[in-house]
Amino acid sequence: MDTEKIEIGDLVELSTKKLVYGGAAIAHKEGKTIFVYGSLPDEKVVARIVRKRKGIFYAQTEEVIEPSEKRIEPACPHFGLCGGCIWQHIPYKNQLAYKQDIFSETVKKISKIYDFEIEPIIPSPEEFGYRNKMEFTFGSDDRGVYLGLHKRWKFDELTPVAKDCLLIPEELRKIVAFVENMAQGEAPYDPRTGKGYIRFLTLRWSFFERKALIGITVTNLIEKEIYKFWFEALSKEFPKNIAGGFITINPAGSSSQGKYIHLFGEKRIKEKIGDKIYTISALSFFQTNPKAAKSLFDIVLEYAEPRSNDTIWDLYCGAGTIGIYISEKVKSVLGIESEEVSIEDAWINVELNNVKNNHFIHGRVNTVLAQLLKDNIAPDTIIVDPPRAGLAKKVIHKIVSFAPKKVVYVSCNPSTLARDAAEFAKYDYILKKARPIDMFPQTYHIESVALIVKK
């Protein structure tokens, strides 16, 4: 087929090349670039064009004509339809190798920085069942109500994957199946019509305690005692695994966030990383793969090279996890976080671990840094763990204004890490080394730690 006439929905035969950040394999046809999902490098496939954006075509593999010798049978029967895992057809050792190459290429290409060390990727201790948080959407079909994830490319269509999802531990899959059974007769929210009221199931799990917080998001509070009954029934069925239950009220949008109402049991669970114990509340941020988080924290500690008289600032500190982890090695740690619920957990966590040298400020990082500049105080090292969007230029400008000896950058997006490393370089802060860590097996996502030092 002449690619000049390619349209959404067309089937095209393609020969794929390398994998890129985002999880797709690149293919070229008559000068056109096509990102092919569900493929591997060096395969011949038939793929359906599903999207075109800024001159780039996106396609989903429908038939593999000449498979790569690396291709394996996915463990999940929903692979290819579900929008969750996209790399289950790749052996884990090869996933790691691809992520190493993608990380290196992405950071160098975007930052235009080439003279820095990239250390070998650290694998996750678990390939499956590693997630401590998952959110599923309620849906329905002629078989009844189910819990699922959105289909790839479809915001308004679901795949009933939840009770089979291999990214969560077995205990949570059993809990999901029980919730599905209780939900029969309820009315799942339909984003196309705006009808229905039950929206999401949120699961937060402690591998340390083997307990879960269960959350249900609804469009409005119909009878909260109904949902309290659900949590009581769950606790009776799984007496060792249910810590507490809550609901959030969110009438629209695609998020489970909203007005929080605690209904049952405990408000928090506890997790252990290394020798530290952390509390996790229903809405606070915590690393999704806690077994791999220890490796991440250890690399932060290694890159920071803390001394006993050092002052550390931990920006976007969440529940204070990294600062508490390194607290014994330094004089003091100041954590800054905009989410109030995370700050509440952080103060609980310092008490839980008998840490005396951690302090926290609740506020937007840029605003708090502006005030600290006026106070004429400065740290030895700054640790940053920003959202996927990375750091704003104004935040980078304020960071370098304090003239820290080094910045340890925890990133969940190599593209924004690279962009920010280039911005730091304008102020003579040089990217010295970086190390990817696989926190999300079966997906293209890459966590990393980078060391940026003052020239």
C-alpha positions in Angstrom: 0.0 0.0 0.0 1.2 3.5 -0.8 1.8 5.2 2.6 0.8 8.5 1.1 -2.8 7.1 1.2 -2.6 5.5 4.6 -5.6 6.3 6.8 -6.7 5.4 10.3 -7.9 1.8 10.3 -5.7 0.6 7.4 -3.7 -2.6 7.6 -0.1 -2.3 6.5 2.8 -4.8 6.3 5.9 -3.5 8.0 9.5 -4.4 8.9 10.3 -3.2 12.3 13.6 -1.8 13.6 14.7 -0.7 17.1 12.5 -0.1 20.1 12.1 3.5 21.4 10.9 5.2 24.6 7.1 4.6 24.7 7.5 0.9 24.0 6.9 0.8 20.3 9.2 -0.5 17.5 10.0 1.9 14.7 9.1 1.1 11.1 9.6 3.1 7.9 7.7 2.8 4.7 8.3 5.1 1.7 9.6 7.9 3.9 6.9 7.6 6.6 7.6 6.8 10.2 5.3 4.4 12.0 5.5 3.5 15.7 4.4 -0.2 15.9 3.1 -1.5 19.3 3.2 -5.2 20.1 6.2 -5.8 17.9 9.9 -6.4 18.4 12.9 -5.2 16.4 13.6 -7.1 13.2 10.1 -8.5 12.7 7.8 -8.5 9.8 4.2 -7.8 10.9 0.8 -6.7 9.8 -0.3 -3.7 11.9 -3.4 -1.6 11.9 -3.0 2.2 11.8 -4.8 3.6 14.9 -3.6 7.2 15.1 -1.7 9.9 13.3 -0.1 12.8 15.1 2.2 15.5 13.8 3.0 13.4 10.7 3.8 10.3 12.7 1.7 7.1 12.3 0.9 4.8 15.3 -0.1 1.2 14.7 -1.0 -2.0 16.7 0.4 -5.3 15.6 -2.4 -7.7 14.5 -0.3 -10.5 12.8 3.3 -11.5 13.1 4.6 -12.8 9.8 8.3 -13.2 10.7 8.8 -13.2 14.4 11.9 -12.3 16.2 13.8 -15.2 17.9 13.3 -13.2 21.1 9.5 -13.2 21.0 7.8 -15.3 23.7 4.2 -16.1 24.5 2.7 -13.5 26.9 1.7 -14.7 30.3 -1.5 -12.7 30.4 -4.5 -13.7 28.1 -5.5 -10.1 27.8 -2.1 -9.0 26.3 -2.5 -6.8 23.2 -6.0 -5.6 24.2 -5.2 -4.2 27.7 -3.5 -0.8 27.9 -1.4 -1.9 30.9 1.6 -4.2 30.1 2.9 -3.8 26.5 6.2 -5.8 26.8 5.0 -9.3 28.0 6.0 -10.7 24.6 9.7 -9.9 25.5 11.8 -12.0 27.8 12.7 -10.1 30.9 16.5 -10.1 30.3 15.8 -8.5 26.9 13.4 -6.0 28.4 16.3 -4.9 30.6 18.7 -4.7 27.7 16.2 -2.6 25.6 15.6 -0.3 28.6 19.4 0.2 29.0 19.8 1.2 25.3 16.6 3.3 25.3 17.7 5.2 28.4 21.2 5.9 27.0 19.9 7.0 23.6 17.1 9.2 25.0 19.2 11.1 27.5 22.0 11.7 25.1 19.8 12.7 22.1 17.7 15.2 24.1 20.4 16.6 26.4 23.2 16.7 23.8 25.4 15.6 26.7 27.6 12.6 25.8 30.5 12.6 28.2 28.9 10.9 31.3 28.8 7.4 32.7 25.7 5.2 32.4 25.8 2.4 34.8 24.1 -1.0 34.2 20.4 -1.2 34.8 19.3 -2.7 38.1 16.5 -5.4 37.6 13.4 -5.6 39.7 13.4 -8.4 42.2 10.0 -9.5 40.8 8.9 -9.6 37.2 5.2 -9.9 38.1 3.1 -9.2 41.2 5.3 -6.3 42.2 2.8 -3.4 42.3 1.6 -2.1 45.7 -1.0 0.2 44.1 -3.5 -0.4 41.3 -6.6 1.3 40.1 -9.3 -0.5 38.1 -12.4 0.8 36.4 -15.9 -0.5 36.8 -17.6 -1.5 33.6 -20.4 -3.8 32.4 -21.4 -6.0 29.5 -24.0 -8.7 28.9 -22.2 -10.9 31.4 -22.6 -8.3 34.2 -20.4 -5.8 36.1 -16.6 -6.3 35.9 -13.4 -4.5 36.8 -10.9 -3.7 34.1 -8.3 -1.4 32.5 -8.8 0.7 29.4 -8.1 -0.8 26.1 -5.1 0.6 24.2 -6.2 3.6 22.2 -9.7 3.5 23.7 -10.6 5.9 26.5 -14.2 4.7 26.7 -13.7 0.9 26.3 -12.4 -1.6 29.0 -10.9 -5.0 29.1 -12.1 -7.1 32.0 -8.5 -7.9 33.1 -8.6 -7.0 36.9 -9.0 -10.4 38.5 -6.4 -11.9 36.1 -3.9 -8.9 36.4 -0.4 -10.3 36.9 1.1 -7.0 38.1 -0.6 -7.3 41.5 -0.1 -10.1 44.1 -2.4 -13.0 44.2 -4.2 -11.8 47.4 -5.3 -8.6 45.5 -6.6 -10.7 42.6 -8.8 -12.6 45.0 -10.0 -9.4 46.5 -10.8 -8.0 43.1 -12.9 -11.1 42.2 -14.9 -10.7 45.4 -15.5 -7.0 44.7 -16.7 -7.9 41.2 -19.2 -10.3 42.7 -20.5 -7.7 45.2 -20.8 -5.1 42.4 -23.4 -7.1 40.4 -26.5 -5.0 40.0 -24.6 -1.7 40.5 -24.4 0.9 37.7 -20.9 1.6 36.4 -20.2 5.1 35.3 -20.3 5.5 31.5 -18.0 8.4 30.3 -19.9 8.6 27.0 -23.3 9.2 28.5 -22.4 10.4 32.0 -24.8 7.9 33.5 -24.0 5.5 36.3 -22.3 6.1 39.7 -19.7 3.5 40.6 -16.4 4.4 39.0 -13.0 3.0 40.3 -11.6 0.4 42.6 -8.3 1.6 44.2 -6.0 -1.0 45.9 -3.1 -0.1 48.1 -1.0 -3.1 49.3 1.6 -3.7 52.0 4.1 -6.5 51.1 5.4 -6.1 54.7 2.0 -6.5 56.4 0.2 -8.4 53.6 -2.7 -6.0 54.1 -4.7 -3.7 51.8 -6.5 -0.4 51.9 -9.5 -0.6 49.6 -11.0 2.5 47.9 -14.2 2.9 45.8 -14.8 6.0 43.8 -18.3 7.1 43.1 -19.9 10.0 41.3 -22.0 10.8 44.3 -22.7 9.5 47.8 -25.8 7.4 47.4 -25.8 5.5 50.7 -22.4 5.3 52.3 -23.6 2.5 54.6 -23.8 0.3 51.5 -20.1 0.7 50.9 -19.3 0.2 54.6 -21.1 -3.1 54.2 -18.8 -4.0 51.3 -15.7 -3.4 53.4 -17.2 -5.4 56.3 -17.9 -8.3 53.9 -14.3 -8.0 52.5 -12.9 -8.1 56.0 -14.9 -11.2 56.9 -13.9 -13.0 53.7 -10.2 -11.9 54.0 -9.6 -11.3 57.7 -5.8 -11.2 57.4 -5.6 -9.0 54.3 -8.0 -6.1 54.8 -6.7 -3.1 56.7 -9.3 -0.5 55.9 -11.7 1.0 53.4 -12.6 4.4 52.0 -14.6 6.1 49.3 -13.8 9.1 47.2 -16.5 11.2 45.5 -15.6 12.4 42.0 -18.6 13.2 39.7 -16.5 13.5 36.5 -13.0 13.3 35.0 -10.8 10.3 34.6 -9.2 10.3 38.1 -10.1 8.4 41.3 -9.2 11.5 43.3 -11.9 13.4 45.0 -13.5 14.0 48.4 -12.1 11.4 50.7 -14.3 9.6 53.3 -12.9 7.0 55.6 -15.5 4.3 56.3 -13.8 1.2 57.7 -10.8 0.0 59.7 -7.4 1.6 59.5 -6.5 4.7 57.6 -2.9 3.6 56.9 -0.8 0.5 56.1 2.9 0.1 56.7 5.7 -0.9 54.3 9.3 -1.7 55.0 12.3 -0.7 52.8 15.7 -1.7 54.1 15.5 -1.3 57.9 13.0 1.6 57.8 9.2 1.3 58.3 6.9 3.7 56.4 3.3 4.4 56.8 1.1 4.8 53.6 -2.3 6.5 53.7 -5.0 6.2 51.1 -4.0 9.2 49.0 -0.3 9.8 49.6 2.5 9.0 47.1 4.7 5.9 47.7 7.0 4.0 45.3 4.9 1.5 43.4 7.4 -1.3 43.5 8.7 -1.2 47.1 11.0 -4.3 46.6 12.9 -2.4 43.9 12.7 0.9 45.8 15.5 -0.3 48.1 17.9 -0.4 45.1 16.8 3.1 44.1 17.3 4.5 47.6 20.7 2.8 47.8 21.8 4.5 44.6 20.6 7.8 45.9 22.7 7.2 49.0 25.7 6.2 46.9 25.5 9.3 44.6 24.9 11.7 47.5 28.0 10.5 49.3 26.7 12.1 52.5 29.0 13.2 55.3 28.0 13.4 58.9 27.9 17.2 58.9 26.0 17.5 55.6 22.7 19.3 55.2 20.4 17.7 52.6 17.3 19.1 51.0 14.8 16.6 49.7 12.5 18.3 47.1 9.2 16.6 46.2 9.8 14.4 49.3 6.4 12.7 49.4 6.1 10.8 52.6 9.8 11.5 53.5 10.9 8.1 52.4 14.3 9.0 50.9 15.2 11.5 53.6 14.5 9.1 56.4 16.4 6.4 54.6 19.6 8.5 54.5 19.0 10.3 57.8 21.6 8.4 59.9 24.4 9.5 57.5 23.8 13.3 57.6 23.4 16.2 60.0 19.9 17.1 58.8 17.3 16.7 56.1 14.7 19.2 55.0 11.8 17.8 53.0 9.6 20.0 50.8 6.2 18.6 49.5 3.1 20.2 48.2 0.6 17.4 49.1 -0.6 17.9 52.6 -1.5 14.2 53.1 2.1 13.2 52.2 3.5 15.7 54.7 1.2 14.2 57.4 2.6 10.7 56.6 6.2 12.1 56.6 5.8 13.4 60.2 4.4 10.0 61.2 7.3 8.2 59.5 10.0 10.2 61.4 8.3 9.2 64.7 7.9 5.6 63.5 11.6 5.4 62.8 12.8 7.6 65.8 14.4 10.0 63.4 15.3 13.4 65.0 17.0 15.2 62.2 14.3 15.4 59.5 12.0 18.4 59.1 9.4 19.1 56.5 7.8 22.2 54.9 4.4 21.9 53.2 4.2 24.0 50.1 5.0 24.3 46.4 8.7 23.7 45.8 9.2 26.9 43.9 7.5 29.0 46.5 9.4 27.5 49.4 12.7 27.8 47.7 12.1 31.5 47.1 11.5 32.0 50.8 14.6 30.0 51.7 16.7 32.2 49.4 15.6 35.2 51.4 16.6 33.4 54.6 20.1 33.1 53.2 20.5 29.4 54.0 21.8 26.6 51.7 22.3 22.9 51.6 25.3 20.8 50.7 23.3 18.4 48.5 19.8 18.7 47.0 17.8 15.6 46.1 14.9 16.0 43.7 12.2 13.4 42.9 9.8 15.4 40.6 6.7 14.2 38.8 6.9 12.8 35.3 6.9 16.3 33.9 10.3 17.0 35.5 11.5 20.3 36.9 10.3 23.7 35.8 13.1 26.1 34.6 12.3 28.4 37.5 12.9 25.6 40.0 16.2 24.7 38.4 17.2 28.4 38.5 16.4 28.5 42.2 18.2 25.2 42.9 21.5 26.5 41.4 21.1 29.8 43.3 21.9 27.9 46.5 25.1 26.6 44.9 24.8 23.0 46.2 27.8 20.8 45.6 25.6 18.2 43.9 22.1 17.5 42.8 20.8 13.9 43.0 18.0 13.6 40.5 15.4 10.7 40.8 13.5 10.5 37.5 10.6 8.4 36.2 11.0 9.9 32.7 14.3 9.9 30.8 13.1 12.6 28.4 12.5 15.2 31.1 15.6 14.1 32.9 17.6 14.8 29.7 15.9 18.2 29.2 16.6 19.2 32.8 20.2 18.0 32.6 20.7 20.3 29.7 19.2 23.2 31.6 21.5 22.5 34.6 24.4 22.6 32.2 23.7 26.2 31.4 24.6 27.0 35.1 27.8 24.9 35.0 26.1 21.9 36.7 27.3 18.8 34.8 25.6 15.4 34.4 28.3 13.1 35.8 26.6 9.7 35.8 23.2 8.0 35.8 21.8 4.6 36.5 18.5 3.2 35.3 16.5 1.0 37.7 13.6 -1.2 36.5 10.7 -0.4 38.8 8.1 -1.4 36.2 8.7 -4.8 34.5 6.5 -5.6 31.5 6.2 -1.9 30.6 8.4 0.6 28.9 8.7 2.9 31.9 12.2 3.6 33.2 13.2 4.9 36.6 16.7 6.3 37.1 19.0 8.2 39.4 21.4 10.8 38.0 24.2 12.7 39.6 24.6 16.3 38.6 27.7 18.1 40.1 28.8 21.7 40.3 31.7 22.3 37.8 
